[in-house]
Amino acid sequence: MKVMAINSSARVGKESKTEIVLDHLVKGMREAGAEVDVINLQKKKINYCIGCFTCWSKTPGHCIHKDDMSKELFPKYVESDLIVMATPLYHYTVNALLKTFIERTLPVAEPFLELRDGVTRHPRRHPQKPVVAVSVAGFPEYSVFDELSSYMKYLFKDKLVAEIYRTSSEIMSVMMKEGKVKEALDATVQGGRELVQSMKISDETMETINQPVSDFESMAPMANLYWQTCIDEKVTPYEFKEKGLAPRPNSLETYAAMMQMGFNKEKAGNTSAIMQFLFSGDVQGECYFKIEPGQFDVVAGKAESPDLTIATPFEVWMDILTGKADGQQMFVEQKYTVEGDVSLLMRMNEFFGE
Ligand SMILES: Cc1cc2nc3c(=O)[nH]c(=O)nc-3n(C[C@H](O)[C@H](O)[C@H](O)COP(=O)(O)O)c2cc1C
């Protein structure tokens, strides 16, 4: 089976969540024996359709443009056995690059009008090949894909054999190796295999692929913190990552959420400890880390008998957390105080490191 896998994302590599999902699907397809040609549209020269209808009249089936679409992509599009169209969701639909590609497939049709299933269509010069739609979106609600899905269904009718839509796409980079994100990506590989074997994906696999991996309540506070940090530091998301920055918590809740996300259970091993924080300054309050083998919780309030107590202005601790200040230097300058098992403090980098 020859598969043409089109990726219209403007981003590349791990930055592109479209690419991550597509990579998993392609992996499964190749495992099942398909010959898959992955095409990054942003690397191709594709002019806009100019609506001249040359491809319908003067040179039937051939576009007037002499670009990558005419020379390479259109022939591949009509010759492949299966087409995968992967796009980031932009303003609730396909992005402009994929739309440009789709518009340039006009030569597949003839100009005449005919009624098919009660609606006006054009006869086809080349039969429509089965299509798999793939998209990723930042928002957590599956309904963000409603418009895209309805467009794909109208366009490809019963030739649309699968719709792979990943919500909460941006958390994939931080959670790829665990939980529901991993489950969904593993199922996407399986979906690729099934498509090659039977030109469809079973309901069970489909459900796991498209399952929610987050919701507004767990996603929004961290996402908002992240964007606020980008704005404050005047960096793009790409620069944020390059510089190794961390979102700067602005409340006890966001501090707890961030610590919960960043704790490395493997590194902590068999450690059992309670670390108490007493915050003063702009954000006041108490919370403690309850570390147990394979388990980590941030609990609001005071613990009965903590192994270590850190009393610090919130801002000082956040400066240390985000790398703006050196923890040891701040300790020497008595910007914060510690009481109890100081070795736990020394292991903080380990507990929250990669
Ligand atoms: C111009 C633009 C429009 C977007 N529109 C939406 C949208 O309507 N709904 C949504 O949930 N996410 C939207 N997003 C977020 C992207 O879908 C999300 O970041 C996705 O991961 C992008 O794909 P990529 O990682 O391959 O670049 C938009 C992003 C951009 C840049």
The ligand as an ORCA input file, in Angstrom:
! r2SCAN-3c Opt
* xyz 0 1
  C      -2.972     30.850     14.180
  C      -3.338     29.817     15.206
  C      -4.667     29.492     15.389
  C      -5.032     28.519     16.332
  N      -6.355     28.220     16.488
  C      -6.725     27.291     17.406
  C      -8.102     26.957     17.589
  O      -8.984     27.462     16.906
  N      -8.411     26.055     18.553
  C      -7.453     25.446     19.316
  O      -7.798     24.637     20.185
  N      -6.132     25.706     19.136
  C      -5.758     26.622     18.201
  N      -4.417     26.906     18.013
  C      -3.400     26.099     18.752
  C      -2.828     25.004     17.860
  O      -3.820     24.182     17.309
  C      -1.860     24.134     18.673
  O      -0.849     24.940     19.201
  C      -1.250     23.021     17.844
  O      -0.403     22.254     18.674
  C      -0.463     23.557     16.664
  O       0.066     22.516     15.887
  P       1.642     22.290     15.789
  O       2.073     21.903     17.170
  O       1.852     21.215     14.802
  O       2.249     23.587     15.380
  C      -4.034     27.866     17.088
  C      -2.683     28.203     16.889
  C      -2.330     29.159     15.971
  C      -0.878     29.503     15.779
*
